[in-house]
């Protein structure tokens, strides 16, 4: 459960991580065997960013002027992120896709 500010921070974090990955690509830091992992991680970050931006665009200022404490649809986004979290750790989950649902 996160509010608009936390979602905005997630968007910024995704931008920074994408920049980091792309700079590593330009500097040729990745071996050919790591391209699949880098592609997957870029795709994951773009998905998180897209979902977060959609959540931010759904926020409307209420008539009483108070900001919402939680974004609409944030629970589904958080559940999806928790399900993918083990795969984000380097060296775990990537060679075993069936392990995504396990707690590490």
Secondary structure, DSSP 8 states (H G I E B T S, - for coil): ---HHHHHHHHHHHHHHHHHHHHHHHTT-S-GGGHHHHHHHHHHHHHHHHHHHHHHHH----TTS---SS-TTHHHHHHHHHHHHHHHSTTSSSS-GGGGGS--
